[in-house]
Amino acid sequence: MPSRNRRVIAVVVLVPVLAALALWAFAWPASRIAPRDLPLGVAGPPAAAAQVERQLERHEGAFEIHRYADEAAARDAIEDRSVYGAVVVTPQGPELLTASAAGPAVAQFLQQAVAQQAAAQGAQVETVDVVPTPAGDPRGTALNAAVLPLALAGIAAGAVVTLLGLRGGRAALALAGASALVGVVAAGIAHSWLGALGGVWWTEAGVLALSTLAVGGAVAGLAALIGPAGTGIGAALVMLIGNPFSGATSAPQMLPEPAGAIGQWLPPGAGTTLLRSVSFFDGAAATGPALTLTWWAVLGLGAVLLGGSLRARKAGTEPAADRRELSTVG
């Protein structure tokens, strides 16, 4: 079969396969959003708190209950990102503490679930947003929408470095410089212009830069080790797995297993979690995602340096083709 016909068949077959994979990766988690061991606190007198806990446990597998002595302890747990919210039993009735900055969709779900449970007993729930989203982005849409552009920026950085033929230290320097500028620009837009972030400006810029470098290093590193196909593999991993599994629009515990866990090990998910921590929670629970992004960046840049070194060594050991010695005439 002629090679041209094979290429036509490859395109006809691969495009639908990629489309099906993309639809599965994005539609499957979105259509299965529900709480799965979602950390939730319960505070109040022991007897009343135990009753609330038993009622919440009727939602089998939905919540991971944490018991606290009083409302102050529950607030501290929310601010430390140990739980997404807490039900506090008071003499006036149940009170729900939420943190919309940790995920507006999660806060809304908790309000509905606790309100329905209280309504069945003829009570009303007072909701207090302990860590609210900023006034510039009350629904958290700007932060959620930032995941895709940052992923694309990282993929573009890795692809451009590869296409330009940069290797070794020059490639690593280009990736670091481009990522740093992306972080500054993104912080300027999200924080200064849109008001979607509320933390320390330079810290947020550093997180955005590290997220971009983690993706760019992975794409360029794979390309340096296995050739141009590495660019496609890295881009597919970030776009088809990392982006839909990030839990940016809800929370990792709201995604079907193991999508939520996988997403937190990839740069988009770790970057989103880290950005929320430094922007709204004073860096609480930031160590894990920061280490994840750092490892991706270090391994990616290491692969870039290793690939450049291997190519340089291979070029130096290969004999020159058709090498001819010049001799003097006469």
C-alpha positions in Angstrom: 0.0 0.0 0.0 1.4 3.4 -0.9 2.6 5.5 1.9 0.2 8.3 1.0 -2.8 6.0 1.4 -1.5 4.9 4.8 -1.3 8.4 5.9 -4.8 9.1 4.8 -6.0 6.0 6.7 -4.0 7.0 9.8 -5.7 10.5 9.8 -9.2 9.0 9.3 -8.7 6.6 12.2 -6.7 8.7 14.7 -8.9 11.8 14.6 -12.0 10.0 15.8 -10.0 8.1 18.4 -8.6 11.4 19.7 -12.0 13.0 19.7 -13.5 10.1 21.6 -10.6 10.2 24.1 -11.1 14.0 24.6 -14.9 13.6 25.1 -14.3 10.8 27.6 -11.7 12.8 29.5 -13.8 15.9 29.9 -17.3 14.5 30.0 -16.9 11.6 32.3 -15.6 13.6 35.3 -18.1 16.4 34.7 -21.1 14.0 34.5 -20.1 12.1 37.7 -19.5 15.1 40.1 -20.6 14.1 43.6 -18.9 14.1 47.1 -16.6 11.2 47.8 -15.1 11.3 51.3 -15.4 15.1 51.2 -13.8 16.4 54.5 -16.5 18.0 56.6 -16.4 19.0 60.2 -19.1 18.7 62.9 -18.8 20.8 66.1 -21.0 21.3 69.2 -22.0 19.4 72.3 -21.1 15.7 72.1 -24.6 14.3 72.0 -26.0 16.8 69.5 -22.9 16.5 67.3 -23.1 12.7 67.3 -26.7 13.0 66.1 -25.7 15.3 63.2 -22.8 12.9 62.4 -25.2 10.0 62.2 -27.5 11.9 59.8 -24.6 12.8 57.6 -23.3 9.2 57.5 -26.6 8.3 55.8 -25.0 9.7 52.7 -22.8 6.6 52.4 -19.3 7.4 51.2 -20.1 11.1 50.7 -18.4 12.7 53.7 -15.3 12.2 55.8 -16.4 13.5 59.2 -14.1 15.4 61.5 -15.3 16.2 65.0 -14.4 19.5 66.7 -15.1 20.8 70.1 -16.6 24.1 69.2 -17.1 26.7 66.4 -13.7 28.3 66.8 -11.9 24.9 66.3 -14.1 24.3 63.2 -13.2 27.7 61.8 -9.5 27.0 62.3 -9.8 23.7 60.5 -11.5 25.4 57.5 -8.8 28.1 57.4 -6.1 25.3 57.5 -7.8 23.5 54.6 -8.4 20.4 56.7 -12.1 20.5 55.9 -14.3 22.2 53.3 -16.9 23.2 55.8 -18.4 22.4 59.1 -21.9 21.9 60.7 -22.0 23.6 64.1 -24.8 22.7 66.6 -25.9 25.8 68.5 -28.8 26.5 70.9 -30.4 28.6 68.1 -30.1 25.7 65.6 -27.6 24.3 63.1 -25.1 26.6 61.6 -23.1 25.8 58.4 -19.6 27.2 58.0 -18.3 27.1 54.4 -15.3 28.4 52.4 -16.3 29.4 48.9 -12.7 30.3 48.2 -11.9 26.6 48.4 -14.5 25.9 45.7 -17.8 27.7 45.2 -19.3 24.5 43.8 -18.5 22.6 47.0 -19.9 25.4 49.2 -23.1 25.4 47.2 -23.4 21.7 47.5 -22.9 21.8 51.3 -25.6 24.5 51.6 -28.1 22.4 49.7 -27.3 19.1 51.5 -27.4 20.6 55.0 -30.4 22.7 54.3 -32.4 19.7 53.1 -31.4 17.7 56.1 -32.4 20.5 58.4 -35.7 21.1 56.6 -36.6 17.5 57.1 -36.5 18.2 60.9 -38.3 21.5 60.6 -35.2 23.7 61.2 -33.4 26.4 59.2 -29.7 26.6 58.7 -27.7 29.8 58.9 -24.7 29.8 56.6 -21.5 31.7 57.3 -18.8 31.9 54.6 -15.5 31.8 56.6 -13.2 32.2 53.6 -15.2 33.9 50.9 -14.2 34.4 47.3 -12.9 37.9 46.4 -15.4 40.6 45.4 -13.9 40.8 41.9 -14.6 37.1 41.3 -17.5 36.0 43.6 -18.2 32.8 41.7 -14.6 31.8 41.3 -14.9 31.6 37.5 -11.8 33.6 36.7 -9.6 31.3 38.7 -11.2 28.2 37.2 -10.8 29.6 33.7 -7.0 30.3 34.3 -6.2 26.5 34.3 -6.5 26.1 30.5 -4.5 29.2 29.5 -1.7 28.3 31.9 -1.6 24.7 30.5 -1.5 26.0 27.0 1.3 28.5 27.9 3.4 25.7 29.2 2.7 23.4 26.2 3.5 26.3 23.9 6.8 27.1 25.7 7.9 23.5 25.5 6.9 23.1 21.9 8.6 26.4 20.8 11.8 25.5 22.5 11.8 22.1 20.7 10.9 23.6 17.3 13.6 26.2 17.5 16.2 23.5 18.2 17.3 24.8 21.6 19.1 22.3 23.6 20.7 21.9 27.0 21.3 25.0 29.1 19.8 27.3 26.5 16.6 25.4 26.4 16.3 25.3 30.2 17.1 29.0 30.4 14.4 29.8 27.7 11.8 27.7 29.6 12.6 29.4 32.9 12.5 32.9 31.4 9.3 32.3 29.5 7.6 30.8 32.6 8.7 33.7 34.8 7.2 36.2 32.3 4.0 34.2 32.1 3.7 34.2 35.9 4.1 38.0 36.0 1.6 38.6 33.2 -0.9 36.2 34.6 -0.7 37.7 38.1 -1.1 41.1 36.7 -4.3 40.1 34.9 -5.8 37.8 37.6 -4.8 39.8 40.6 -4.3 43.4 39.6 -6.9 43.7 36.9 -9.7 41.2 37.5 -9.3 41.0 41.3 -9.7 37.3 41.2 -6.8 36.6 43.6 -6.3 38.0 47.1 -2.9 36.9 48.3 0.6 38.3 48.1 1.2 39.4 44.5 4.7 38.0 44.0 3.8 34.7 45.6 0.9 34.3 43.2 3.2 35.2 40.3 5.7 32.6 41.5 3.0 29.9 41.7 1.8 30.7 38.2 5.3 30.7 36.9 6.1 27.3 38.5 2.9 25.8 37.1 3.9 26.9 33.6 7.4 25.7 34.0 6.2 22.3 35.2 4.2 21.8 32.0 6.8 23.4 29.7 9.6 21.3 31.2 7.6 18.1 30.9 6.8 18.8 27.2 10.3 19.9 26.2 11.9 17.1 28.3 9.9 14.4 26.7 10.8 15.8 23.3 14.5 16.0 24.2 14.5 12.3 25.2 12.3 10.6 22.6 12.1 13.1 19.8 9.2 15.2 18.4 6.6 12.6 19.5 7.4 13.6 23.1 5.8 17.0 22.4 2.5 15.3 21.5 2.7 12.9 24.4 3.3 15.7 26.9 0.6 17.9 25.5 -1.9 15.1 25.5 -1.1 14.2 29.1 -1.7 17.8 30.2 -4.7 18.6 28.1 -6.6 15.3 28.2 -5.8 14.1 31.7 -4.4 17.0 33.7 -6.9 19.6 32.8 -10.2 17.7 33.2 -8.9 15.8 36.3 -7.7 19.0 38.0 -10.9 19.5 40.0 -10.6 23.3 39.4 -14.3 23.8 38.9 -15.3 21.7 42.0 -12.8 19.8 44.1 -10.7 16.6 43.8 -13.1 14.9 46.2 -16.0 15.7 43.9 -14.5 13.8 41.0 -14.9 10.0 40.3 -12.1 7.9 41.6 -9.3 7.8 40.7 -9.6 11.0 38.6 -9.3 13.3 41.6 -6.2 11.7 42.9 -4.5 11.5 39.5 -5.3 15.1 38.8 -3.5 16.3 42.0 -0.3 14.6 40.8 -0.3 16.5 37.5 0.6 20.2 37.1 -2.9 21.6 36.4 -4.4 20.1 39.5 -1.4 20.8 41.8 -1.2 24.3 40.4 -4.8 25.1 41.1 -4.7 23.7 44.6 -1.5 25.7 45.4 -2.9 28.9 43.9 -6.0 28.6 46.1 -3.8 28.1 49.2 -1.5 31.1 48.7 -4.3 33.3 47.4 -7.0 32.7 50.1 -5.6 30.6 52.9 -2.2 32.2 53.7 -0.4 29.2 52.3 -2.2 26.5 54.3 -1.8 23.0 52.9 0.6 24.3 50.2 3.5 21.9 50.8 2.1 18.9 48.8 1.1 20.7 45.6 4.3 22.9 45.8 6.5 19.7 45.9 4.5 18.2 43.0 5.1 21.2 40.8 8.7 21.4 41.8 9.3 17.7 40.9 7.7 18.1 37.5 9.8 21.2 36.8 13.1 19.7 38.0 12.5 16.4 36.2 11.5 18.2 33.0 14.5 20.5 33.0 16.7 17.6 33.9 15.4 15.7 30.9 16.1 18.7 28.7 19.7 18.9 29.9 20.1 15.1 29.6 18.7 15.0 26.1 21.0 17.9 25.0 24.0 16.1 26.5 23.2 12.8 24.8 22.7 14.5 21.4 25.9 16.4 21.7 27.8 13.2 22.7 26.2 11.3 19.8 27.1 14.1 17.3 30.7 14.1 18.6 31.2 10.3 18.2 29.6 9.8 14.8 32.1 9.8 11.9 31.6 12.5 9.3 30.0 11.1 6.2 31.9 11.4 3.0 34.9 13.0 4.8 37.7 13.6 2.3 41.2 14.8 3.0 42.5 17.7 1.0 45.9 17.4 -0.5 48.2 20.0 -2.0 48.5 20.2 -5.7 51.9 20.4 -7.5 
